[in-house]
Amino acid sequence: MDRIDTIREKLEDALSPLHLEIIDESHHHAGHAGAASGAGHFNVTIVSGQFSEQSPIARHRLVYLAVDALMPAEIHALSIKALTPEEFESTKD
C-alpha cells in the first residue's frame, strides 16, 4: 500500500468523508529537510459531516488526529482544506 492509500484509509476510517482528494506534492519540495528524510508533502481536500459546527482549527485537529501515526515518518507536511458538505456544494456553483 502506498502512502496516499494509507492516508486515505486513515481518513476514511476516522471521518467518513463524502469527498476526499489527496495530492502528493513531494516533488515540489526536493532538497527540503523533510523530503531528504523520506517523508512526503501532501495536499488534502476532505468533506465530512463531522466538520459541521466545528471551527477550522478543530477540523484540522480531527484530520491530524486521524493521520497522527504517519507523522513525521511518512508525512512531513500536510496542507488541509476541510469542508462541510454544505460548504463543498457551494464551491460547485
C-alpha positions as YAML, in Angstrom:
chain: A
units: angstrom
residues:
- id: 1
  name: MET
  ca: [0.00, 0.00, 0.00]
- id: 2
  name: ASP
  ca: [1.47, 3.39, -0.95]
- id: 3
  name: ARG
  ca: [1.36, 6.49, 1.25]
- id: 4
  name: ILE
  ca: [-1.70, 8.02, -0.42]
- id: 5
  name: ASP
  ca: [-3.63, 4.78, 0.09]
- id: 6
  name: THR
  ca: [-2.55, 4.68, 3.73]
- id: 7
  name: ILE
  ca: [-3.58, 8.31, 4.32]
- id: 8
  name: ARG
  ca: [-6.89, 7.67, 2.53]
- id: 9
  name: GLU
  ca: [-7.62, 4.63, 4.70]
- id: 10
  name: LYS
  ca: [-6.90, 6.50, 7.94]
- id: 11
  name: LEU
  ca: [-9.06, 9.49, 6.94]
- id: 12
  name: GLU
  ca: [-11.91, 7.32, 5.69]
- id: 13
  name: ASP
  ca: [-11.93, 5.27, 8.90]
- id: 14
  name: ALA
  ca: [-11.89, 8.33, 11.15]
- id: 15
  name: LEU
  ca: [-14.03, 10.87, 9.27]
- id: 16
  name: SER
  ca: [-16.22, 9.01, 6.76]
- id: 17
  name: PRO
  ca: [-15.66, 11.66, 4.09]
- id: 18
  name: LEU
  ca: [-18.15, 12.33, 1.33]
- id: 19
  name: HIS
  ca: [-15.28, 13.59, -0.83]
- id: 20
  name: LEU
  ca: [-11.56, 13.05, -0.37]
- id: 21
  name: GLU
  ca: [-8.73, 14.18, -2.60]
- id: 22
  name: ILE
  ca: [-5.10, 13.61, -1.68]
- id: 23
  name: ILE
  ca: [-2.30, 15.01, -3.81]
- id: 24
  name: ASP
  ca: [1.35, 14.13, -3.26]
- id: 25
  name: GLU
  ca: [3.30, 17.36, -3.70]
- id: 26
  name: SER
  ca: [6.61, 15.96, -2.51]
- id: 27
  name: HIS
  ca: [8.27, 16.56, -5.86]
- id: 28
  name: HIS
  ca: [7.83, 20.32, -5.30]
- id: 29
  name: HIS
  ca: [9.95, 20.08, -2.16]
- id: 30
  name: ALA
  ca: [13.02, 18.22, -3.40]
- id: 31
  name: GLY
  ca: [16.00, 19.11, -1.27]
- id: 32
  name: HIS
  ca: [13.82, 20.19, 1.66]
- id: 33
  name: ALA
  ca: [14.76, 18.64, 5.01]
- id: 34
  name: GLY
  ca: [11.50, 16.67, 5.22]
- id: 35
  name: ALA
  ca: [11.92, 15.34, 1.71]
- id: 36
  name: ALA
  ca: [15.51, 14.30, 2.45]
- id: 37
  name: SER
  ca: [14.30, 12.09, 5.31]
- id: 38
  name: GLY
  ca: [11.79, 10.38, 3.01]
- id: 39
  name: ALA
  ca: [8.61, 11.90, 4.44]
- id: 40
  name: GLY
  ca: [6.16, 13.46, 1.99]
- id: 41
  name: HIS
  ca: [4.27, 16.69, 1.45]
- id: 42
  name: PHE
  ca: [0.56, 16.21, 0.83]
- id: 43
  name: ASN
  ca: [-2.42, 18.39, -0.03]
- id: 44
  name: VAL
  ca: [-5.74, 17.08, 1.30]
- id: 45
  name: THR
  ca: [-9.25, 18.25, 0.47]
- id: 46
  name: ILE
  ca: [-11.75, 16.48, 2.68]
- id: 47
  name: VAL
  ca: [-15.52, 16.88, 3.05]
- id: 48
  name: SER
  ca: [-17.17, 15.40, 6.12]
- id: 49
  name: GLY
  ca: [-20.37, 15.88, 8.07]
- id: 50
  name: GLN
  ca: [-18.22, 15.65, 11.20]
- id: 51
  name: PHE
  ca: [-16.92, 19.14, 10.40]
- id: 52
  name: SER
  ca: [-20.35, 20.73, 10.88]
- id: 53
  name: GLU
  ca: [-20.28, 23.36, 13.60]
- id: 54
  name: GLN
  ca: [-16.51, 22.88, 14.01]
- id: 55
  name: SER
  ca: [-14.02, 25.72, 13.72]
- id: 56
  name: PRO
  ca: [-11.32, 25.44, 11.05]
- id: 57
  name: ILE
  ca: [-8.78, 24.64, 13.78]
- id: 58
  name: ALA
  ca: [-10.99, 21.88, 15.20]
- id: 59
  name: ARG
  ca: [-11.41, 20.41, 11.72]
- id: 60
  name: HIS
  ca: [-7.65, 20.36, 11.19]
- id: 61
  name: ARG
  ca: [-7.17, 18.72, 14.58]
- id: 62
  name: LEU
  ca: [-9.54, 15.92, 13.54]
- id: 63
  name: VAL
  ca: [-7.56, 15.37, 10.34]
- id: 64
  name: TYR
  ca: [-4.21, 15.43, 12.17]
- id: 65
  name: LEU
  ca: [-5.57, 13.04, 14.81]
- id: 66
  name: ALA
  ca: [-6.57, 10.60, 12.06]
- id: 67
  name: VAL
  ca: [-3.09, 10.54, 10.48]
- id: 68
  name: ASP
  ca: [-1.04, 11.06, 13.65]
- id: 69
  name: ALA
  ca: [0.62, 7.64, 13.40]
- id: 70
  name: LEU
  ca: [2.06, 8.61, 9.99]
- id: 71
  name: MET
  ca: [3.79, 11.75, 11.22]
- id: 72
  name: PRO
  ca: [6.65, 12.52, 10.87]
- id: 73
  name: ALA
  ca: [7.95, 9.32, 9.28]
- id: 74
  name: GLU
  ca: [5.54, 9.22, 6.31]
- id: 75
  name: ILE
  ca: [4.07, 12.75, 6.34]
- id: 76
  name: HIS
  ca: [6.32, 15.76, 6.75]
- id: 77
  name: ALA
  ca: [3.81, 18.43, 5.71]
- id: 78
  name: LEU
  ca: [0.06, 18.40, 5.24]
- id: 79
  name: SER
  ca: [-1.99, 21.15, 3.64]
- id: 80
  name: ILE
  ca: [-5.65, 20.73, 4.60]
- id: 81
  name: LYS
  ca: [-8.87, 22.04, 3.13]
- id: 82
  name: ALA
  ca: [-11.62, 20.67, 5.41]
- id: 83
  name: LEU
  ca: [-15.19, 21.44, 4.40]
- id: 84
  name: THR
  ca: [-18.70, 20.57, 5.49]
- id: 85
  name: PRO
  ca: [-20.93, 19.04, 2.80]
- id: 86
  name: GLU
  ca: [-22.79, 22.37, 2.51]
- id: 87
  name: GLU
  ca: [-19.58, 24.33, 2.04]
- id: 88
  name: PHE
  ca: [-18.41, 21.85, -0.59]
- id: 89
  name: GLU
  ca: [-21.69, 22.10, -2.51]
- id: 90
  name: SER
  ca: [-21.44, 25.90, -2.54]
- id: 91
  name: THR
  ca: [-17.98, 25.68, -4.18]
- id: 92
  name: LYS
  ca: [-19.52, 23.84, -7.15]
- id: 93
  name: ASP
  ca: [-21.62, 26.82, -8.22]
...
